[in-house]
């Protein structure tokens, strides 16, 4: 979706200033917010694309005013509320109100390492040949979906070159809506900086984007 999270190439946000030797977590609550989001996916039944969409769909003013893990926490609250696992009163109080909600399954402490090690592989068997191959010139579709997508806004409508094929993978646009995995071929496409941002861009800049088959058309 065209939300506040898709700010690549936009003006007005200033330079990116990396923090030297930045830690994974700046505070203990950030670690807990991350862990809770992953653990609650088991009783909540959401997938990674649903989780991303919950964060992306925050109002732009709210999204931009929050820190990274504050956004994760707000997304977790939304996911749990949508599934009746927490009430508005409980979120406001920061504590349970009444009896615990019944869930089908939970992530037990003894299973954490196994689950994290296994991860969530997204590759699926191919059911048709790939439309493109390395070296093909393609154009990213000029699309504006209302829900989750992995195609950055700044490459839409622009021409790039297929660098690599990654096999078939779960399609995030349908997976985020609970409409099935709908696997598609996944490619890495390289775009020249001058193609994306015009003649004033650094001619040495190249941007590589992983793009699903339906995001692309022949150039």
C-alpha positions in Angstrom: 0.0 0.0 0.0 1.1 3.6 -0.5 1.6 4.3 3.2 4.1 6.2 5.3 6.4 3.2 5.4 7.2 3.4 1.7 9.3 6.5 1.9 12.2 5.4 -0.3 13.3 8.2 -2.7 10.9 10.7 -1.1 12.0 14.3 -0.4 11.8 16.1 2.9 13.0 13.4 5.3 16.7 14.4 5.3 19.7 12.1 4.9 19.9 8.6 6.3 22.3 8.8 9.3 23.4 5.3 10.3 24.2 4.8 14.0 27.8 3.4 14.3 27.8 -0.1 16.0 24.0 0.2 16.4 22.7 -2.5 18.8 19.8 -4.8 17.7 17.8 -3.4 20.6 18.2 -0.1 22.4 16.2 -1.0 25.4 14.8 -4.2 27.0 11.2 -3.3 26.1 12.1 -3.4 22.4 13.4 -7.0 22.8 10.1 -7.9 24.5 8.0 -6.2 21.8 9.8 -8.1 19.1 9.5 -11.4 21.0 5.8 -10.9 21.7 5.0 -10.2 18.1 6.7 -13.4 17.0 5.3 -15.5 19.8 1.7 -14.2 19.5 1.6 -15.3 15.8 1.0 -18.9 17.0 -2.2 -18.3 19.0 -3.2 -15.3 16.8 -2.8 -17.3 13.5 -1.3 -14.4 11.5 1.5 -14.7 9.0 4.5 -12.4 8.3 2.7 -10.5 5.6 -0.3 -9.9 7.8 2.1 -8.6 10.5 3.8 -6.2 8.0 0.4 -4.9 6.8 -0.7 -4.3 10.4 2.3 -2.0 10.9 2.0 -0.3 7.4 -1.7 0.5 7.9 -1.1 2.8 10.9 -2.2 6.4 10.1 0.8 8.2 8.5 1.1 10.8 11.4 1.1 8.0 14.0 3.6 5.9 12.0 6.1 8.7 11.5 5.8 9.8 15.2 6.7 6.4 16.5 10.1 4.7 16.9 10.7 1.4 15.1 9.6 -0.9 17.9 6.8 1.4 18.9 5.4 0.7 15.4 5.9 -3.1 16.0 4.0 -2.7 19.3 1.1 -0.8 17.7 0.9 -3.4 14.9 0.8 -6.2 17.5 -2.1 -4.4 19.4 -4.0 -4.2 16.1 -3.5 -7.8 15.2 -4.6 -9.0 18.6 -7.6 -6.7 18.7 -8.8 -7.9 15.3 -8.8 -11.4 16.6 -10.5 -10.7 19.9 -7.4 -11.5 21.9 -7.3 -8.1 23.6 -9.8 -5.3 24.2 -9.4 -1.6 23.9 -9.8 -1.4 27.7 -7.0 -3.8 28.2 -4.7 -1.9 25.8 -5.5 1.3 27.6 -4.9 -0.2 31.0 -1.8 -2.3 30.0 -3.2 -5.2 31.9 -5.7 -8.1 31.5 -9.4 -7.3 32.3 -11.3 -10.4 33.2 -10.7 -14.0 32.2 -8.0 -15.0 29.7 -9.1 -15.5 26.1 -9.1 -19.2 24.9 -6.5 -19.9 22.2 -5.9 -23.1 20.1 -2.1 -23.2 20.7 0.7 -21.2 22.2 4.5 -21.0 21.7 6.0 -22.7 24.8 9.4 -21.7 26.1 10.9 -25.1 25.2 9.9 -24.7 21.5 11.3 -21.2 21.0 14.7 -22.2 19.7 13.3 -24.9 17.4 10.8 -22.5 15.9 13.3 -19.7 15.4 15.8 -22.1 13.8 13.1 -23.5 11.5 11.9 -20.0 10.5 9.2 -19.6 7.9 10.5 -20.7 4.5 8.6 -19.1 1.6 9.9 -21.1 -1.4 7.3 -23.3 -3.1 7.4 -25.7 -6.1 7.1 -24.1 -9.5 4.0 -25.0 -11.5 5.0 -23.1 -14.6 8.2 -21.8 -16.3 9.5 -18.4 -15.4 8.4 -15.6 -17.7 11.8 -13.8 -17.5 15.4 -14.8 -17.4 18.6 -13.1 -16.3 19.4 -10.2 -18.7 15.8 -9.5 -19.7 14.7 -5.9 -19.5 11.4 -5.4 -17.5 9.2 -2.6 -16.4 7.8 -2.5 -12.8 4.1 -2.0 -13.1 2.7 1.4 -12.0 0.4 -0.1 -9.4 -1.2 1.4 -6.3 -2.7 -1.5 -4.2 -4.8 -0.6 -1.2 -3.2 -3.4 0.9 0.2 -4.9 1.5 2.8 -5.2 -1.4 6.5 -5.6 -1.6 7.0 -3.4 -4.7 8.6 -0.1 -3.6 6.7 2.9 -4.9 9.9 4.6 -6.3 10.5 1.8 -8.9 7.0 1.6 -10.2 6.8 2.5 -13.9 10.6 2.2 -14.3 12.7 -0.1 -16.4 15.3 -2.4 -15.0 17.2 -5.6 -15.8 16.6 -9.1 -14.3 19.7 -10.1 -12.4 18.7 -13.3 -10.8 15.8 -15.9 -10.5 15.0 -17.1 -7.0 12.4 -19.8 -7.8 8.7 -19.5 -6.7 7.8 -17.9 -3.4 4.7 -17.1 -1.4 3.0 -14.0 -2.9 2.8 -11.4 -0.1 -0.1 -9.4 -1.6 -2.6 -12.3 -1.2 -0.9 -13.8 1.9 -1.4 -10.6 3.8 -5.2 -10.8 3.2 -5.5 -14.5 4.1 -6.4 -15.3 0.5 -3.8 -18.0 0.1 -0.1 -18.2 -0.7 -0.5 -18.0 -4.6 3.2 -18.6 -5.2 4.9 -16.7 -8.0 8.3 -16.6 -9.5 10.6 -14.1 -7.7 13.3 -12.1 -9.4 16.0 -9.6 -8.5 15.7 -6.6 -10.8 18.5 -4.0 -11.0 17.5 -0.4 -11.7 19.9 2.4 -12.7 19.8 5.5 -10.4 19.4 7.7 -13.4 16.3 5.7 -14.5 14.7 6.1 -11.1 15.7 9.7 -10.2 16.7 11.3 -13.5 19.8 12.8 -15.0 20.9 14.5 -11.7 21.3 11.1 -10.0 24.7 9.6 -9.4 25.3 7.6 -12.6 27.1 4.9 -10.6 24.1 4.1 -8.4 22.3 0.8 -8.9 19.4 -0.4 -6.9 18.4 -4.1 -6.8 14.8 -5.0 -5.9 13.3 -8.4 -5.4 10.0 -8.4 -7.4 7.3 -11.1 -7.9 6.2 -12.0 -11.4 2.9 -10.1 -11.4 4.8 -6.9 -10.5 6.6 -6.9 -13.8 5.9 -6.6 -17.5 8.2 -6.9 -20.5 10.0 -3.6 -21.4 
